[in-house]
Amino acid sequence: MTNLPYYHVDAFADRPFTGNQAAVMPLESWLDDAVLQALGEENNFAETAFYLPDESGEADYELRWFTPTVEIALCGHATLASGHIILSQQPDRQQVTFRTRRAGILTVVRDGEGYALDLPAYPPASKPMPEIVTLIGGDPVETQFHEGRYHVLRYANADEVIALKPDMKALAALGNAQFICTAPGKDSDVLSRVFVPGGGVDEDSVTGSAHAVLTPFWANRLGRDSFTAYQASQRGGYVKCRLDGDRAWLGGRCVTVVEGRFHL
């Protein structure tokens, strides 16, 4: 029987039961991809993060992420959660770097009582998407797209975004894509909701990768590089966003709520 360390972390959260849940599982060597996917399904969180020491010398660790149904190219909150586990266990350490398979090198650094996460910034470009607008609803004032399959729909106000009731089954049929609905915020500069039904997550709680798109998107509209964001899911969570050239820095806290062992 194989014993694996297991951590359940609420990321972009300052208390339990908020932010986005991630399972974090350190490994000594890569398991078969089918086993990693089965673990992602068993955990049934938006993402399970797996990491192990990086032998390439490019970073401290190698990192991969699985939803309950697929391996994905980028996940912010599970990266923040992984950094939280490593930095919590190594209190003298100030940062940790991760080599990923499709998103390059990512960094988590200590930032006050929380952390800052360095992601590639993904600026979207204008694109009509009438079919998607019909499936999501409301009356967006603009629609934009990034080639990583990120769809951005900007609405006039937060209430429109909160009221949306997308057709999840129809959106899922479009494949593993993100649908990011956003507007000016109420108690934050901006607000969003994020739907990823084709990736096994109807509505994500707090989505780091979506804010890699929202950071350049809103920095351009607000006329400044730093702003606050709130993702208005059922759990909800706040993200501090800062654009630094071609990088998006996302700030937030994490809470470890479960530690244990996974028996295979």
ChimeraX attribute file (.defattr): number of C-alpha atoms within 10 A of each C-alpha:
attribute: neighborCount
match mode: 1-to-1
recipient: residues
	/A:1	5
	/A:2	7
	/A:3	10
	/A:4	14
	/A:5	13
	/A:6	18
	/A:7	22
	/A:8	21
	/A:9	28
	/A:10	28
	/A:11	33
	/A:12	32
	/A:13	24
	/A:14	17
	/A:15	14
	/A:16	15
	/A:17	15
	/A:18	21
	/A:19	30
	/A:20	27
	/A:21	30
	/A:22	27
	/A:23	27
	/A:24	26
	/A:25	20
	/A:26	20
	/A:27	14
	/A:28	9
	/A:29	9
	/A:30	13
	/A:31	11
	/A:32	9
	/A:33	11
	/A:34	9
	/A:35	12
	/A:36	22
	/A:37	20
	/A:38	17
	/A:39	20
	/A:40	24
	/A:41	19
	/A:42	11
	/A:43	17
	/A:44	19
	/A:45	19
	/A:46	29
	/A:47	31
	/A:48	31
	/A:49	23
	/A:50	25
	/A:51	23
	/A:52	17
	/A:53	17
	/A:54	16
	/A:55	10
	/A:56	10
	/A:57	9
	/A:58	13
	/A:59	17
	/A:60	19
	/A:61	21
	/A:62	21
	/A:63	23
	/A:64	23
	/A:65	26
	/A:66	28
	/A:67	25
	/A:68	21
	/A:69	18
	/A:70	18
	/A:71	17
	/A:72	15
	/A:73	15
	/A:74	25
	/A:75	23
	/A:76	24
	/A:77	29
	/A:78	30
	/A:79	31
	/A:80	30
	/A:81	30
	/A:82	29
	/A:83	25
	/A:84	26
	/A:85	20
	/A:86	15
	/A:87	19
	/A:88	12
	/A:89	10
	/A:90	11
	/A:91	8
	/A:92	8
	/A:93	12
	/A:94	12
	/A:95	19
	/A:96	19
	/A:97	21
	/A:98	25
	/A:99	22
	/A:100	19
	/A:101	13
	/A:102	10
	/A:103	13
	/A:104	13
	/A:105	19
	/A:106	22
	/A:107	19
	/A:108	26
	/A:109	20
	/A:110	19
	/A:111	14
	/A:112	10
	/A:113	9
	/A:114	17
	/A:115	24
	/A:116	24
	/A:117	26
	/A:118	24
	/A:119	27
	/A:120	20
	/A:121	23
	/A:122	23
	/A:123	19
	/A:124	20
	/A:125	13
	/A:126	12
	/A:127	13
	/A:128	11
	/A:129	15
	/A:130	10
	/A:131	10
	/A:132	18
	/A:133	16
	/A:134	12
	/A:135	15
	/A:136	22
	/A:137	16
	/A:138	17
	/A:139	14
	/A:140	19
	/A:141	10
	/A:142	14
	/A:143	21
	/A:144	18
	/A:145	22
	/A:146	16
	/A:147	10
	/A:148	13
	/A:149	13
	/A:150	21
	/A:151	26
	/A:152	28
	/A:153	24
	/A:154	22
	/A:155	20
	/A:156	15
	/A:157	16
	/A:158	20
	/A:159	14
	/A:160	17
	/A:161	26
	/A:162	17
	/A:163	10
	/A:164	13
	/A:165	11
	/A:166	19
	/A:167	15
	/A:168	17
	/A:169	12
	/A:170	14
	/A:171	22
	/A:172	18
	/A:173	11
	/A:174	11
	/A:175	14
	/A:176	19
	/A:177	18
	/A:178	27
	/A:179	24
	/A:180	24
	/A:181	26
	/A:182	28
	/A:183	23
	/A:184	21
	/A:185	18
	/A:186	13
	/A:187	10
	/A:188	15
	/A:189	16
	/A:190	21
	/A:191	24
	/A:192	28
	/A:193	25
	/A:194	24
	/A:195	26
	/A:196	21
	/A:197	23
	/A:198	20
	/A:199	20
	/A:200	21
	/A:201	22
	/A:202	19
	/A:203	19
	/A:204	26
	/A:205	25
	/A:206	32
	/A:207	27
	/A:208	26
	/A:209	21
	/A:210	26
	/A:211	28
	/A:212	27
	/A:213	24
	/A:214	27
	/A:215	27
	/A:216	26
	/A:217	20
	/A:218	24
	/A:219	16
	/A:220	13
	/A:221	9
	/A:222	14
	/A:223	8
	/A:224	12
	/A:225	17
	/A:226	20
	/A:227	17
	/A:228	18
	/A:229	26
	/A:230	22
	/A:231	26
	/A:232	21
	/A:233	19
	/A:234	13
	/A:235	15
	/A:236	19
	/A:237	23
	/A:238	23
	/A:239	25
	/A:240	19
	/A:241	25
	/A:242	24
	/A:243	25
	/A:244	15
	/A:245	10
	/A:246	12
	/A:247	17
	/A:248	27
	/A:249	24
	/A:250	29
	/A:251	24
	/A:252	24
	/A:253	24
	/A:254	27
	/A:255	22
	/A:256	20
	/A:257	13
	/A:258	11
	/A:259	13
	/A:260	11
	/A:261	12
	/A:262	13
	/A:263	10
	/A:264	9
